[in-house]
Amino acid sequence: MDNPEALRRLWAPWRDAFIRGKKPRGCVFCRAKRSRAADRRNLVIARGPHAFAILNLYPYNNGHLMIAPYRHIGRIDALTAEEWLDIRRLLQALSRKLRQRLHPHGMNVGVNLGRAAGAGVLGHLHVHLVPRWIGDENFMPVLGRTKVLSQSLRQLHALLTNA
């Protein structure tokens, strides 16, 4: 950058605790799958017999959630037919609920398999479901490189679980 003074800064001192703080060991999905009594704290919003859904702690958009099998596996071809069916059932049910509660104009569905594909959690396959709205790429992310989320994760959890 030719002129460092031209760079605008968005200060987020609360991020320092995350950056410097202790990171939980192990897999976020494996911790959450055992959390039935603590589903609210761990942002689990739905469970099936072979898979469950959890809100993304670092969402791309409001309502961004992930669906994962209970088993710690990293490949689609390692899923059993029952696990794959349960993931698809949760995907359908939650996309319906997101449409009813958040009224998105569309949704992205995706799976990142491996570091090269952009997986942030390696080794535990998960499907992303991301609600999208026309105009959600406004001036903030384009010019300010900042995403504005209109709802807290706790509010969203309550909305999607009827809590």
Secondary structure, DSSP 8 states (H G I E B T S, - for coil): ---GGG------TTHHHHHHS----S-HHHHHHT-GGGTTTTTEEEE-SSEEEEE-SS-SSTT-EEEEESS----GGGS-HHHHHHHHHHHHHHHHHHHHHH--SEEEEE---SGGGT-SSTTS--EEEEEE-TT-S-HHHHHS-----SS-HHHHHHHHHT-
